Amino acid sequence: MKITGKIVDIFARSVYNGEIILSGTRIDKIIKVDEAPDIWILPGLIDAHVHIESSMVTPSHFAVAAVKHGTVGVVSDPHEIANVLGVEGIRFMIENSRTVPLRFVFGAPSCVPATSFESSGSTVGASEIRSLLREKGVAYLAEMMNFPGVIQGDATVLEKLKIAGEAGVPVDGHAPGLTGEDLRKYVAAGISTDHECSTIEEALEKISLGMKILVREGSAAKNLNALAPLLRSHPEMVMLCSDDMHPETLQKGHINKTVARLIADGYDIFNVIRAATLNPSVHYSIDSGMLRPGDTADFIVVDDPGRMNVLQTWIDGRCVYDGKQPLFSPGEVKKLNRFNCSRVLAGEIKVQNRGGEIRAIKAFNGELLTASETVTAGQGPFVEARPGDDLLKLVVKERYNDAPPAVGFIKGFGLKKGAFATSVAHDSHNIIAVGADDNSIAAAINMIVSSKGGMSVFSDEGSEILSLPVAGIMSDMPVSAMAARYERLSETVKSLGCKMDAPYMTLSFMALLVIPELKLSDRGLFDGKTFTHVPLFI
């Protein structure tokens, strides 16, 4: 088999007309030629950090969509399903991924549950991590979100880091806004990456201590604009990742879109491609070819690096995407779940008005970080949502046991009427809902309870639910079908006044306690800076 085109050599930093000759799963030789078609051949792309579950499809269905965009490998942290089903869920992800040709490298989740301040469906302790790191396909300790535990020398946290050190695997970080002496302690514990940087100053400080920066461009969190200059100053320390990518985004593109944007913006083609290929391959010991004789035949054919429209994707010497369709099937999907809560009544989410002021979460479009805002409790016996002031009620209902819901208030969503809810709520995946009135919120939650997982919207104009039968966070549908259903649901929410570009994605992070400042768990309001619960009333 021979493939001819403009070959991008990231080691020699050159582009030349060449012919790749394949032998089985590997590249036998590469020959320079005088003339070649006007197509470009690059190493296959690698997403350096992604939670497959956020695409709301299984690894096998994710692979079908990803190869269309030139992705040949992903570094996957399965802590979403681990919070629901523990090691059983992680092994489901590994087994399902083996049914498709995409290269999956899984991490052993380090923080399940993410904190002790919320209720999850399972726990992954030190003994489970030791066992997982011995399994084929598990090659790193996934993001250490409990940075206070690292800094304060928590015995359980340190034991997990010690196990990773003994196994000789990388340790991923998660330290938004961490600086100074605390950052130095965090890095000294053996943590080698961070994907939570939102400013160039934060990234440069982390790089100065030896951390590698994963530049994130996902569905909700987008840091490319702020961090792209790192590709000029520290290209060897940069990788590209999506972190969390919802189905409608994945349907349109993956890492190829980030690569195209950077090259079109004038960044060095070799630095950009290395960040999406060689750098993650080396850091995570991924056996992915880099277009050299003897390498595994993993490469992509594109129309132009500034557009990155993928014409072919090759993995292990096999064409897995021919420009029209993926050349493999995702197969059957096992449906496993854990969902034990009962329905809620509107009266359960009423808040007695004690007068004075309350804390409200301030959410921002395209950001995982939130702020804390002080607002008046208002008049009347109960504190109510005030859609005219962009003050909505936020509710988290535990799904694993029958417990009372937690209630808070939030600004930034802009919803004028109705409510929407989801059981994709990082990281414990309880039910989270936001709405303009109690009846709508209860109805949106109860639709998910009845379906044992999903995403819902409810208003006087009607209701709709998208069921997620796999662990309450994934579907067994293809990405294309999920994307269409998800986009329709999102547009319905926007028609109710929501201002967020990705309303469900943004909502799903309002329970993620490890990202400051103010969030809501099933146990109440939580300050991510002090790492303590705080009361609603000030």
N, C-alpha and C positions, 0 to 999 in steps of 0.2 A: 504494500500500500504506500502511495506517495501523495504528499500534500505540498502544493507550491504556492508561495505568496511572499509578502514582505515580512520577514522574520524579525521580531523584536528581541534582541539579545541584551538582557538586563545586566549581564556581567561585563561584557565588552562595551556596553552603553552605545550600541550601534543598531541600525536597521539596514538590512540587506535583502536582496532577492535570493531566496533559497528554496530548496526542496528537502522536505523531511521524509525520510524513508523509515517505515515502521517494521518492526519484527515482533510479532506477538503483542505483548503488553508494553513493550519498550520502544524507544527511539533507537534505531540501529545506527543511522548516520544522518548528518545534515550537510547538504552540498550547496555551495553558492552557485547561482545560475545568472545568466545575463538578463533574462527577461522573466517576469512573473506576473500573474494576474494582479489587479489592483485590489487586493484583499490583504488584511494584516493577520499575522499569526502571533498570538501571545500566550504566555503560561496561563493556565486556568486560574480563575479567581477564588480567593478564600475569604470567607467572612470570619474575622478573628474573634467575634463574640456575639452569640445570638441565643435567644431562648426560642427554640422551635415552637413551643407551645403558644407563643404570642401570635403566631400566624393562624392559630386556631385550627390547624390541621396537623395530622401526624407526620413524623419524619418522612415516611414514604411519599405522601402527597406533597410535602414541602419540596422534596427532591425533584419531583416532576416539574414543578414551577421554576425552581432555582436553576436547573440546567439550561433553560431557555434564555437565561440572562448571563450565561458563561460561568456560573459558579460550579466548581468541581469539589470544593471542600468547605466544611463549616466547623467551627469550634463551638460546641453546643453545651450550654449549662442547663441541665434538666431540673433546676431547683423548683420550677413551677409545679410540675407533676409530683416532685418529691414532697412538697408541702401537702399534697392531697393524699398520696398513696405510698410515700416512703420509697424504700429500695425496690418494692414491687413495681412502682411506676417508672423508676430509672431503668430497670431491666426491660420493661415494656418498650421504652424508647430505643434502647440498644437493639433489641431483637427486631423491632419494626424497621429500623434503619438498615439492617442487613439484607433486606429484601430488595434494595435498590443500589445502583452503582455509585451514588454520590459518597464522597469520603466524609464520614462523621467522626469527629473526635469529641468524646464526652468528658465532662468534668465530674468529679465527686462533689456534690453540693456541700459547702462548708457551713451554711447557716440555715438549717431546717429544724425548727422554724427560724425565720429571720431574726426574731427577737422573742423574749419571754413575755412580751406585753400584748400578745394576741393569741388567738386559738387556731392551731393548724390541725390538719388531719393526720400528721405523722411526725416522727422525729428521726433525723439521721445523725447519729452520734459518732464518736471517735472509732468505735469498733466497726461500724458500718463503713466508714470512710476507709479504714485499713483494708477491709474486704474488697470494696469497690476498686481501689487502686491496684489490686492484683488482677482485675479482670481485663480481658482484651477489649480494647475500645475506650477504656477510661484512662486518660493520660495527664490529668492535671487536677489540682484542687481548685474548685470553682470559687467565684468571687467572695472574698472575705468581707462581708458587709458589716460585720460587728467590729467596726474599727475602735469603738470605745473599749471593747473587750481586749483587743490586741494591745492598746495603749496602757490599759490598767492591769495587764498581765493575768487575765482570767484563765484559770487552770484548764478549763475545757477547750477554750480557743487555742491556747498554746499547745495542748496535746494534739489537736488536729494539724496545726502547723508543723509540729515535730514529725508526725506520721508522713506528711507530704515531703519533708526534707529527707527522711530516711528512704522514701521511695524514689527520690531524685526527680520529682516532677515539678513543673512550674506552679506557682500560686498566683491566682488572679486577685486583683484588688478591687475595691469599691469604696472610695473615700472622697465624696463630694465636699469641696471646700476645705479639706484638711491641709494645714500648713504648719510651718515652724517645727518646734521640738516634737509635737505630737506626730507630725508626718515622719520625722526622722525615726521615731520609735516604730512606727508602722512599717516603714520600708526595711528597717533593720531586722524585723521579724521574718524576713524572707519573701515579702510580697513584691511581685515583679512588674505588675501592670496596673493601669487604671483607665477606666472608660467613662468616668464621671466628670472630667474636667469641662468647665464651661467658659473659662477665660485662658488666654495665652499665658498670663502670668502664673496661674495655677499650674498649667502644664509644664512650663519651663522650670519651676521649682521642683516638680516631681522628677523631671528628666535629670536635673542636676544631682539627684540622689540615686540615679540609676534605673528609675522606673521607665517602662515603655508605655507610650500613650496610645490608646485605642481611640481613634477619632470616630465618633458615633454620628450616624445619620440614619435615624429610624423613622417610625411613624409619628411619634410624639416628641421625642428628644432629638434635637438637631443641633449639633455643635460644629459642623463643618466650617461654617463661615468664620467662627472665632478661632479655630485651631488649624486651618489649612496652612498658614505660614510655617508651621513646624516642618512641612515637607521641604522647605528651603533651608531651614537652619539645622534641623536634626532628622534627616530622612531615614537614617538607620534605626531611629527610636520610635517610629510611627507605624501603626497598622490601621486598617479600615474595618469598621464593623457596623452592624445595624442594631444590635442589642435586642430591640423589640420591634418587630415588623408585622403589622396587621395584613390580612389577606389582600385587601384592595391595593396596598402599596406593593406587595410582593408580585402581584399579578402584572404590574407595570414595569417593575425593574428591581434590581438588587444592588450588589456592590458595583456592577457595571455602570449604573447611573452616577454613582459617586466618582468613579474613575473618569468617566466622560466629562463630568462637570469640572473636575480639577484640571484635566488636560486642556479643555476648551478655555479655561481661565488663565492658561499660560504656565501652569506648573510643569516642571520637568517630567517628561513622559516616563523616564526610567525610574525616577524617584517614586512617582505615583504607582507604577505597576509593581515595583518591589514592595511597596506598602500593602498591596493587595494580593501578593503572591509569596515572595521569598521570605519576607520578615515573619509572617505568621507560620510559615512552613518550618522555619528554623526554630522559632521560639517554642512551638508546641510539638516538634518532632513529627510533623506530618509528612508522610511519604508521597509527596506530590511533585511531579516533574516540573523542571524549569527550562525546558527546551534545550537540553544538552544530550549528546549521544550517550546512551546508557541509562538515561532517566526514564521513569515511567512516562508513557505517552499520554500526559494530561495537558491539553492545550485547547485554545479556542480560536476560532476564525471570526474576525469582525470586519465590518465595512470600513471603519475609520476610528482611530482611538478617541477622537473628539466627539464621537457619537456613540460608539460602543454598541451598535446594533449587532447582535450575535447571529452569525450565519451557521456555525457548527460548534458543538462542544464535544470534546473527546476526553474519555477517562479510561485509563488502562488500555489504550490502544483501540478502544471501541467508540464509535460515534454514538453518543447517547442523545444528541439533538441535531437534526438535519436542516434546521432553518424553518421547518414547517411544524414539526411535532416532536415531542420526546419519544425515544425509541425503546421505552420500557414501561411496565405497568406497576402501579403501586400495590396491587393485590388487595386482599381482605384485611380489615382492621378489627382487632379485638376491642370490645367496648367494656372497659372497667371503670368503676366509679366509687365514690364515697359521698353520700348525701343523706343526712339524717334529720334535718330540721323540719319544723312544722310551719304552717302559714302564720302571717302576722295580721293583727287587727290595727286599724287606723288609730285607735285609742292608745295602743302600746307605744306609739312614737310621738305622743304629745309631750311637750316640755312645760312644766309648771313655771310661770313667770315669777321670779324672785325680785324683779326690778333691777335697775342699774344697767350695767354693761356686760356683754358676753364676748368671748373670743370667737372669731370667725376665720376659717381658712380662706386665704386668697390664692386662687389658682390662676395660672398664666398659660396662654396658648403656646403650645410647642415646648413647654418646660415641665420637668418633673419636680423641680424645686417649687415650694410654695412659701407664702408669707403668712404672718399672723396679723389680723386686723381687729381692732376693737370697734364694736358697734353697739348701739343701744338695744336693749331687750324689747323695747316697744311697750305698748299699752295692752290691757286685757289680761285675762287669767293665764293664758298660754303664750309662749314665744312662738310666733308663726313665721313662716317664710314670707318675704316681701319681694315678690318678683319685680315690682316697679323700681326697687332699690338694688336689684341684682343680688338679693340675699335669699338663698335657697336652703332648704333643709337637706342634710346629708345623713344617710342611715346605713349602718353596717349590721348585718344579721349573720350570726355564725351559722354555718351550714353543717357542722359535724355533730353538734349537740343541740338540744332544744333550750336555748338561752334567750333572755330578753335582748332586743336590739339596742345598739348604741346610737345616739343621736347627736348631731352637731349641725353647724351652719357653714355655708360656703358662699364665696363671691367669685365672679369671673366667668361663670358658665353662661349667664345671660338668658337662661330658659324663662319663658314668659308664662307657660302653662304646661300641665301634665307632668310626667316623670319618666325617667328611664333608669334601667338597672342592669347589672351584669354579675355573673359569678366568676368572671375573670377579674380578680382583685388582688394585685400583688401584695405580699407574696403568699399569703395563706389561702387566698381564693375563697373567702367568704363572700356573701352577697353584699354588694354596695349599690346604693340607689341615691339619686338626687332628684328633687322635684319641687314643684311650686305649691303643692297642697298634700295633706296627709293621705287622703283617699287614693290619689293617683300613685303616691309612693308605695302604699301598701299593695295596691293592685299590681304594680310593676314587679315588686318583690315576689308576690304570690304566684305570678306566672312562671317565674324561675323555679320556685319551690316545687310546683306541680310537674315541671319538666325535668327536675333534678339536674339543673344546670342550663345556662344559656344567657342570652342577651334580650332584653325586652324594652318596649316603649308603650306607654299608656297615656291616653288623653281622652277628652270628650269626643274627639274625632275618630277614635278607634284604638285598637291595640294590635301588637305584633310581637312574636317571639322567634328568635333563632336558637334552636336547641343545640346544646353542646354535650353529646352523650358520652364522650370519652373523658373521664375524670372531671366532668363539668366545666372543662376549659378548652376542649378540642372537639372537632367534628370528624366524621369519616367521609366527608364530601371532598371533592377536588378543590384546589385553591380557586379555580375560575368560578365555580358555583358559590363557594363561600364569599368570594369577593363581591359578587353580584348581590347576594343576600345582605351582606354586611354594609355595602354602600347604600342600599335602599333603606336599611334601618337607620344609618347615620343621617341620611338626607331627611328622614322623617323627624328625627330629633332636631335637626337644624330648622325645620319648618315650624317648630315650636318655639323658636327664638334663640336656640343655643348658638353661641359665637365660636365655639371651638372647632378647629379644622378637623380634629379627630376626637369627637366627644367621648366615645366609649374608651378609647385608649387613654385619654386624659383622666377620665373617671377611674379607670382601673388602678391608677397610681395614687389616688387620694387616700388609700389605705396602706401605702408603702412607708412604714415608719422610719426606715433607715435613711430616707432622703428628707432633709429638713425643709420647711421649718415646722409647720403644724400639719398633722394628719389625723385620721380617725380610724381606730381599730375597733374590733367588736367589743372591746372593753372600755372605750372612751377616747377622748381627745389626747393626743400625744405630741409632746415637744421633741422634735428630732435633734435639737441642739443640746438640751439638758438630758435627753434620753429618759424622760419621766412622763407619766400621765399628768395632765393638768385639768382643772375644772373648767366647765363651760362658762360659769359666771365668774367675773373678776371681782 
